[in-house]
């Protein structure tokens, strides 16, 4: 893991790049906050990936 000695500042620091962390960071950034997301895994590798099939869009009708 590459470590940085640079200093950074932000309004909101999101710990975790899973679904909730990224959603919170995106919402805050859209509202004008300076956001930093820190995650031990690449983005999208939180617990949300476990249930990802549930939130996948399907255009099948309930009668199909």
Secondary structure, DSSP 8 states (H G I E B T S, - for coil): ----------SEEEE--SHHHHHHHHHHHHTT--EEEE-SS-TT-SGGGTTGGGGS-----TT-
